[in-house]
Amino acid sequence: MKIIILGAGQVGGTLAENLASEANDITVIDSNESRLRELCDRIDIGVVAGEGSHPDVLVQGGIEDADLLVAVTNNDEINMIACQVAHSLFSTPTKIARVRSTAYLAQPRLFREDSIPIDVLISPEQLVSNYVFRLIEHPGALQVLDFAEGRVQLVAVRAYYGGPLVGQELRFLRQHMPSVDTRVAAIYRRDRPITPEGSTLIEADDEVFFIAAKSDIRAVMSELRRLESPYRRLIVAGGGNIGLRLARKLEARYSVKLIEYHAARCKYLSEQLEHAIVLHGSASDQDLLLEENIEDTDVFLALTNDDEANVMASMLAKRLGARKVMCLINNPAYVDLVQGGEIDIAISPQQTTIGSLLTHVRRGDMVNVHSLRRGAAEAIEVIAHGDSRSSKVVGKSIEDIDLPDGANVGAIVRESPQGSQVIIAHDDVVVETGDHVIVFLIDKKHTRDIERLFQVGFTFF
């Protein structure tokens, strides 16, 4: 696939790395030549220096026969105009744009073929705030990922000493929970993946990824770790787009305080929020945190656009008694450095956004792609099509499907006249046409194998 990416920042650069490793023809356009040189030194891609919305620059990048344009610069207007130019002058088949401003996103009629022709809108702030919201809904989870419109979730937890299943084989999971169906998709032990089998022992400190219907998640978590009581009191540091979106989602159900440094922004936030308390000050101000009873806070969330400020504020909040701290980290190199010490969860907006972009780039009928373990692993929701003659998966039981190494099917969501049915993928489950199949890949280099596996042969047509 020939893909042009506008923007060589964190999102554009990470996307280029992901796609270049999958035999795509990638060209990155950016006005910052030093960023382009850095990318060229790391990966085998084409680069063009210039303004991404200019027709002549797009022509240099090969827009005339490109399959896909991904506009992810930091400027909404450049992204939107680039899509308009690609559509009007070059009839580019698919156009994806990052749009951050809520003023634009609140007007869905803007983004149509007869106005601004963008096929897929990506809002990192919205994706990150949804991601953090799911973490708050499931106390103790390291990651919570939605499939089939939230009916199925993939959850990562750290197995604790004293958990009922710690020290036991996975096959006993069903005996412990006869009324709950779940499947362990992967285990990471000391950062190395283990493909789960019935005889696999769960050890304390393992990072366990399991999949289950949303209503069963809390029951499964209780088998692996001490179940934490629901969160009630939250402090959000940073009233930017992410902080505001998250506060809006949380304020009706939780006690929320929002700390913002700029007075004018505080005034705006207080007008936008109904129940949350807006505080003017610095999240690294010890006196302010003590005044606001940081020691009684269930979760402190550092969501400013400054990594260092987020890390320092989070460490201070933890020292002062916050039960959990979550920290937004834009620099991917910092994520592994900070998570797991005083900072409980480091949130990478790049990884959250990349999964959403990959969903629209992959071949086959993919509904969801989630990038995991800093891009090393993936969880994919793909729809099975065809029949037993034209498909390599339809009509076969899970144990008979020729999955690549390190891949396993976690669950199937099947639509029927009675409604959606969540089927946990045990070996004897047979895949039917139209099933949403959720696959976990320990090594994302096998993504192409999964794409080929679910492609329909000519006999189907």
C-alpha positions as CSV (number, residue, x, y, z in Angstrom):
1,M,0.0,0.0,0.0
2,K,1.3,3.5,-0.9
3,I,0.8,5.8,2.1
4,I,1.6,9.5,2.6
5,I,1.9,10.7,6.2
6,L,1.8,14.4,6.9
7,G,3.6,15.2,10.1
8,A,6.9,13.7,11.4
9,G,6.0,14.3,15.1
10,Q,5.4,11.6,17.7
11,V,2.2,10.3,16.1
12,G,3.4,10.5,12.5
13,G,6.8,9.1,13.3
14,T,5.4,6.2,15.4
15,L,2.9,5.4,12.6
16,A,5.6,5.4,10.0
17,E,7.7,3.0,12.0
18,N,4.7,0.7,12.4
19,L,3.8,0.7,8.8
20,A,7.3,0.6,7.2
21,S,8.0,-2.7,9.0
22,E,5.0,-4.2,7.1
23,A,6.2,-3.7,3.5
24,N,4.3,-0.6,2.8
25,D,5.6,2.3,0.6
26,I,5.7,5.2,3.1
27,T,6.5,8.9,2.4
28,V,6.5,11.4,5.3
29,I,6.0,15.1,4.6
30,D,7.0,17.7,7.2
31,S,8.4,21.3,7.2
32,N,10.9,20.4,9.9
33,E,13.9,18.9,8.0
34,S,15.8,17.8,11.1
35,R,12.8,15.6,12.2
36,L,12.8,14.1,8.7
37,R,16.5,13.3,8.9
38,E,16.0,11.6,12.3
39,L,13.2,9.4,10.9
40,C,15.3,8.5,7.8
41,D,18.2,7.4,10.0
42,R,15.9,5.0,11.8
43,I,13.6,3.6,9.1
44,D,13.6,3.0,5.4
45,I,11.0,5.6,4.1
46,G,10.8,8.5,1.6
47,V,10.7,12.0,3.0
48,V,9.7,15.4,1.5
49,A,10.4,18.7,3.2
50,G,7.6,21.2,2.8
51,E,4.1,22.3,3.7
52,G,1.8,19.3,3.6
53,S,-1.3,21.1,2.4
54,H,0.5,22.5,-0.7
55,P,-0.4,20.6,-3.9
56,D,3.1,20.8,-5.3
57,V,4.6,19.3,-2.1
58,L,1.9,16.5,-2.1
59,V,2.9,15.8,-5.8
60,Q,6.6,15.4,-4.7
61,G,5.4,12.9,-2.1
62,G,3.6,10.8,-4.7
63,I,-0.1,11.8,-4.0
64,E,-1.1,11.1,-7.6
65,D,-1.1,7.3,-7.1
66,A,-1.3,7.1,-3.3
67,D,-3.8,4.7,-1.7
68,L,-4.0,6.6,1.6
69,L,-3.3,10.1,3.1
70,V,-2.8,10.3,6.8
71,A,-2.7,14.0,8.0
72,V,-1.4,14.1,11.6
73,T,0.4,17.4,11.9
74,N,-0.2,19.5,15.0
75,N,-2.3,22.0,13.0
76,D,-6.0,21.1,12.4
77,E,-6.3,23.5,9.5
78,I,-3.4,22.0,7.6
79,N,-4.7,18.5,8.1
80,M,-8.2,19.5,6.8
81,I,-7.0,21.5,3.8
82,A,-4.6,18.6,2.8
83,C,-7.5,16.2,2.7
84,Q,-9.5,18.7,0.7
85,V,-6.6,19.1,-1.8
86,A,-6.0,15.3,-2.0
87,H,-9.7,14.8,-2.8
88,S,-10.3,17.6,-5.2
89,L,-7.1,17.5,-7.2
90,F,-5.9,13.9,-6.9
91,S,-9.0,11.8,-6.0
92,T,-7.1,10.0,-3.2
93,P,-9.2,7.0,-2.2
94,T,-8.9,7.3,1.6
95,K,-8.1,10.3,3.8
96,I,-7.5,10.3,7.5
97,A,-7.0,13.5,9.5
98,R,-6.2,14.3,13.1
99,V,-8.5,17.0,14.3
100,R,-8.1,18.2,17.9
101,S,-10.3,21.3,18.3
102,T,-13.7,20.5,19.8
103,A,-15.1,23.5,17.8
104,Y,-14.6,21.5,14.6
105,L,-15.5,18.1,16.1
106,A,-18.8,19.4,17.4
107,Q,-19.9,20.0,13.8
108,P,-20.2,16.5,12.1
109,R,-21.8,18.0,9.0
110,L,-18.5,19.7,8.2
111,F,-16.8,16.3,7.4
112,R,-18.6,15.1,4.4
113,E,-17.7,14.6,0.7
114,D,-19.5,17.8,-0.3
115,S,-17.8,19.9,2.4
116,I,-14.5,18.8,3.9
117,P,-13.9,15.2,2.6
118,I,-12.3,13.4,5.4
119,D,-13.0,9.6,5.6
120,V,-11.8,9.0,9.1
121,L,-11.5,11.6,11.9
122,I,-8.9,10.9,14.6
123,S,-9.1,12.9,17.9
124,P,-6.2,11.9,20.2
125,E,-7.7,13.8,23.1
126,Q,-10.9,12.0,22.8
127,L,-9.2,8.6,22.5
128,V,-7.0,9.3,25.5
129,S,-9.8,10.5,27.7
130,N,-11.9,7.4,26.8
131,Y,-8.9,5.2,27.6
132,V,-8.3,6.8,31.0
133,F,-12.0,6.7,31.8
134,R,-12.0,2.9,31.3
135,L,-9.0,2.6,33.7
136,I,-10.9,4.5,36.3
137,E,-14.0,2.2,35.8
138,H,-11.8,-0.8,36.6
139,P,-9.6,-0.1,39.7
140,G,-6.4,-2.1,39.6
141,A,-6.3,-2.6,35.8
142,L,-3.1,-1.6,33.9
143,Q,-4.9,-1.5,30.5
144,V,-8.6,-1.8,29.5
145,L,-9.4,-2.2,25.8
146,D,-12.9,-2.3,24.2
147,F,-14.0,-4.6,21.4
148,A,-17.4,-5.1,19.8
149,E,-18.6,-1.6,20.9
150,G,-17.6,-2.3,24.5
151,R,-19.4,-5.7,24.9
152,V,-16.0,-7.5,25.2
153,Q,-13.0,-6.1,27.0
154,L,-9.3,-7.1,27.1
155,V,-7.8,-6.2,30.5
156,A,-4.2,-6.3,31.8
157,V,-3.6,-6.8,35.5
158,R,-0.6,-7.5,37.7
159,A,-1.0,-10.8,39.5
160,Y,-0.4,-10.2,43.3
161,Y,0.9,-12.4,46.0
162,G,-2.2,-14.0,47.7
163,G,-4.4,-14.0,44.6
164,P,-6.5,-17.1,44.4
165,L,-5.0,-18.2,41.1
166,V,-1.4,-17.3,41.8
167,G,0.7,-20.4,41.9
168,Q,-2.0,-22.5,40.1
169,E,-2.3,-23.7,36.5
170,L,-4.5,-21.9,34.1
171,R,-6.8,-24.9,33.6
172,F,-8.2,-24.3,37.1
173,L,-9.6,-21.0,36.1
174,R,-12.9,-22.5,35.2
175,Q,-13.1,-24.5,38.5
176,H,-12.6,-21.3,40.4
177,M,-15.3,-19.4,38.4
178,P,-17.8,-21.9,37.1
179,S,-20.3,-19.2,36.3
180,V,-17.9,-16.9,34.5
181,D,-16.3,-17.6,31.1
182,T,-12.9,-16.0,30.3
183,R,-9.7,-16.7,28.5
184,V,-6.1,-15.6,29.3
185,A,-4.8,-14.2,26.0
186,A,-1.2,-13.6,27.1
187,I,1.2,-13.5,30.1
188,Y,4.2,-11.2,30.3
189,R,6.8,-12.3,32.9
190,R,9.7,-10.0,33.5
191,D,8.8,-8.3,30.2
192,R,9.0,-11.5,28.2
193,P,5.8,-13.0,26.6
194,I,4.6,-16.5,27.5
195,T,2.0,-18.2,25.3
196,P,-0.7,-19.4,27.8
197,E,-1.6,-23.1,27.9
198,G,-3.6,-25.1,30.4
199,S,-0.5,-26.2,32.3
200,T,0.9,-22.6,32.5
201,L,1.4,-21.5,36.1
202,I,0.5,-17.9,37.0
203,E,3.3,-16.3,39.2
204,A,3.1,-13.2,41.4
205,D,4.1,-10.1,39.4
206,D,3.0,-11.6,36.1
207,E,1.2,-9.1,33.7
208,V,-1.8,-11.1,32.7
209,F,-4.0,-10.1,29.7
210,F,-7.4,-11.7,29.9
211,I,-10.6,-11.3,27.8
212,A,-14.2,-11.6,29.0
213,A,-17.6,-10.0,28.6
214,K,-17.6,-6.5,30.1
215,S,-20.0,-7.7,32.9
216,D,-17.5,-10.4,34.0
217,I,-14.3,-8.3,34.1
218,R,-14.5,-7.5,37.9
219,A,-15.0,-11.2,38.8
220,V,-12.0,-12.3,36.8
221,M,-9.8,-9.5,38.3
222,S,-10.7,-10.8,41.8
223,E,-9.0,-14.1,41.0
224,L,-5.7,-12.5,40.1
225,R,-5.3,-9.8,42.7
226,R,-6.9,-8.2,45.7
227,L,-10.0,-6.4,44.4
228,E,-9.7,-2.7,44.9
229,S,-12.7,-0.7,46.1
230,P,-14.1,1.7,43.4
231,Y,-12.5,5.1,43.1
232,R,-14.5,8.1,44.4
233,R,-12.2,11.1,44.8
234,L,-10.1,12.2,41.8
235,I,-7.7,15.1,41.2
236,V,-6.9,16.0,37.6
237,A,-3.8,18.2,36.9
238,G,-4.1,20.1,33.6
239,G,-7.2,21.7,32.1
240,G,-6.3,21.2,28.5
241,N,-8.4,19.3,26.0
242,I,-7.8,15.9,27.6
243,G,-8.3,17.2,31.2
244,L,-11.5,19.0,30.2
245,R,-12.9,16.0,28.3
246,L,-12.1,13.6,31.1
247,A,-13.6,15.9,33.8
248,R,-16.8,16.1,31.8
249,K,-17.0,12.3,31.6
250,L,-16.3,11.8,35.3
251,E,-18.0,14.7,37.1
252,A,-21.5,13.1,37.3
253,R,-20.2,9.9,39.0
254,Y,-17.1,11.0,40.9
255,S,-15.9,13.8,43.1
256,V,-13.5,15.7,40.7
257,K,-11.1,18.5,41.3
258,L,-9.3,20.0,38.3
259,I,-6.0,22.0,38.8
260,E,-5.1,24.5,36.1
261,Y,-2.2,27.0,36.1
262,H,-3.6,29.7,33.8
263,A,-6.3,32.0,35.3
264,A,-8.1,32.7,32.0
265,R,-8.3,28.9,31.3
266,C,-9.7,28.3,34.8
267,K,-12.5,30.7,34.1
268,Y,-13.3,28.9,30.9
269,L,-13.2,25.5,32.6
270,S,-15.5,26.6,35.4
271,E,-18.0,27.7,32.8
272,Q,-17.8,24.4,30.9
273,L,-18.1,22.0,34.0
274,E,-21.2,21.6,36.2
275,H,-20.0,19.6,39.2
276,A,-16.2,19.5,39.1
277,I,-14.3,22.0,41.2
278,V,-11.7,24.1,39.3
279,L,-8.6,25.2,41.2
280,H,-6.2,27.8,40.0
281,G,-2.6,26.9,40.8
282,S,0.3,24.5,40.1
283,A,0.0,20.7,40.4
284,S,3.5,20.7,41.9
285,D,2.5,23.1,44.7
286,Q,2.8,20.9,47.9
287,D,0.7,23.3,50.0
288,L,-2.1,23.3,47.4
289,L,-2.2,19.5,47.2
290,L,-2.2,19.2,51.0
291,E,-5.0,21.8,51.2
292,E,-7.1,19.7,48.8
293,N,-6.6,16.6,50.9
294,I,-4.3,14.7,48.5
295,E,-3.9,12.0,51.2
296,D,-7.6,11.1,50.7
297,T,-7.5,11.1,46.9
298,D,-8.1,7.8,45.1
299,V,-6.5,8.8,41.8
300,F,-4.2,11.7,40.9
301,L,-4.1,12.2,37.1
302,A,-1.3,14.4,35.6
303,L,-2.5,15.3,32.1
304,T,-0.6,18.5,31.2
305,N,1.3,18.7,27.9
306,D,4.7,18.8,29.7
307,D,6.1,15.3,30.5
308,E,8.5,16.5,33.1
309,A,5.8,18.5,35.0
310,N,3.6,15.4,34.9
311,V,6.2,13.1,36.3
312,M,7.2,15.5,39.1
313,A,3.6,16.3,40.1
314,S,2.7,12.5,40.1
315,M,5.7,11.6,42.3
316,L,4.8,14.4,44.7
317,A,1.2,13.4,44.9
318,K,2.2,9.8,45.6
319,R,4.6,10.8,48.3
320,L,1.9,12.9,49.9
321,G,-0.5,10.0,50.1
322,A,-2.5,9.6,46.8
323,R,-3.7,6.0,46.5
324,K,-3.0,5.8,42.7
325,V,-1.2,8.1,40.3
326,M,-1.6,8.1,36.5
327,C,0.7,10.2,34.3
328,L,0.5,11.3,30.6
329,I,3.8,10.8,28.9
330,N,4.3,12.0,25.3
331,N,7.9,10.8,25.0
332,P,7.7,7.0,24.4
333,A,11.2,6.6,25.8
334,Y,10.0,7.8,29.2
335,V,7.1,5.3,29.5
336,D,9.1,2.3,30.6
337,L,11.3,4.4,32.8
338,V,8.5,5.7,35.0
339,Q,5.7,3.1,35.1
340,G,5.7,0.7,38.0
341,G,7.7,2.7,40.5
342,E,6.0,5.6,42.2
343,I,3.9,6.1,39.1
344,D,1.3,3.4,38.8
345,I,0.3,3.9,35.1
346,A,2.0,5.8,32.4
347,I,-0.3,6.7,29.5
348,S,1.1,7.1,26.1
349,P,-1.1,9.1,23.7
350,Q,0.9,7.8,20.7
351,Q,0.1,4.2,21.4
352,T,-3.6,5.0,22.0
353,T,-3.8,6.9,18.8
354,I,-1.7,4.5,16.7
355,G,-4.2,1.6,17.3
356,S,-7.0,3.7,16.0
357,L,-5.0,4.7,12.8
358,L,-3.9,1.1,12.2
359,T,-7.6,-0.1,12.2
360,H,-8.1,1.9,8.9
361,V,-4.8,0.9,7.3
362,R,-4.8,-2.9,7.7
363,R,-6.1,-5.2,5.0
364,G,-9.2,-7.3,5.6
365,D,-12.4,-6.3,7.4
366,M,-10.8,-5.1,10.6
367,V,-13.0,-3.3,13.1
368,N,-10.5,-2.6,15.9
369,V,-6.7,-2.7,16.3
370,H,-5.1,-2.0,19.7
371,S,-1.3,-1.5,19.9
372,L,0.1,-3.1,23.1
373,R,3.4,-3.4,24.9
374,R,4.8,-0.2,23.3
375,G,3.9,-1.5,19.8
376,A,5.4,-5.0,20.1
377,A,2.0,-6.8,20.4
378,E,-1.4,-6.2,19.0
379,A,-5.0,-7.1,19.7
380,I,-7.2,-7.2,16.6
381,E,-11.0,-7.5,16.0
382,V,-11.6,-8.9,12.5
383,I,-14.8,-10.0,10.8
384,A,-14.9,-13.5,9.3
385,H,-16.5,-13.7,5.8
386,G,-17.2,-16.4,3.3
387,D,-18.0,-20.1,3.8
388,S,-16.1,-23.3,4.5
389,R,-14.9,-23.4,0.9
390,S,-13.7,-19.8,0.4
391,S,-12.5,-19.1,4.0
392,K,-9.6,-20.5,6.0
393,V,-11.5,-19.8,9.3
394,V,-15.3,-20.1,8.7
395,G,-16.6,-23.5,9.5
396,K,-13.5,-24.5,11.5
397,S,-13.1,-25.0,15.2
398,I,-10.5,-22.8,16.9
399,E,-8.1,-25.7,17.4
400,D,-8.1,-26.4,13.7
401,I,-7.3,-22.8,12.5
402,D,-3.7,-22.4,11.4
403,L,-2.8,-19.4,13.6
404,P,0.8,-18.0,13.4
405,D,3.1,-18.5,16.4
406,G,2.2,-16.5,19.4
407,A,-1.3,-15.8,18.2
408,N,-4.5,-16.9,19.9
409,V,-8.2,-16.2,19.5
410,G,-9.6,-14.8,22.7
411,A,-13.3,-14.4,22.0
412,I,-16.0,-14.2,19.3
413,V,-19.0,-11.9,19.2
414,R,-21.9,-13.3,17.2
415,E,-25.0,-11.4,16.1
416,S,-28.3,-13.3,16.1
417,P,-32.0,-12.3,16.0
418,Q,-31.9,-12.5,19.8
419,G,-29.0,-10.0,20.0
420,S,-25.2,-10.1,20.4
421,Q,-23.7,-13.2,21.9
422,V,-20.2,-13.1,23.5
423,I,-18.5,-16.5,23.1
424,I,-15.1,-17.1,24.8
425,A,-12.9,-19.0,22.3
426,H,-12.4,-22.5,23.6
427,D,-10.9,-25.1,21.3
428,D,-14.2,-26.6,20.2
429,V,-15.9,-23.3,19.2
430,V,-16.6,-23.1,15.5
431,V,-16.3,-19.8,13.6
432,E,-19.3,-18.7,11.6
433,T,-19.5,-16.1,8.8
434,G,-20.1,-12.6,10.2
435,D,-18.4,-13.4,13.5
436,H,-16.3,-10.7,15.1
437,V,-13.1,-12.6,16.0
438,I,-10.8,-11.1,18.6
439,V,-7.2,-12.2,18.1
440,F,-4.2,-11.5,20.4
441,L,-0.7,-11.3,18.7
442,I,2.3,-11.5,21.0
443,D,4.5,-10.4,18.0
444,K,2.9,-7.9,15.6
445,K,5.2,-9.1,12.8
446,H,2.5,-11.8,12.2
447,T,-0.2,-9.2,11.6
448,R,0.0,-9.8,7.8
449,D,-0.5,-13.6,8.4
450,I,-3.7,-12.8,10.3
451,E,-4.8,-10.5,7.4
452,R,-4.2,-13.3,4.9
453,L,-5.9,-15.9,7.1
454,F,-9.2,-13.9,7.1
455,Q,-9.1,-13.0,3.4
456,V,-11.8,-14.6,1.3
457,G,-10.8,-16.8,-1.6
458,F,-12.2,-16.4,-5.2
459,T,-14.8,-19.2,-4.8
460,F,-16.7,-16.8,-2.5
461,F,-17.4,-14.4,-5.4
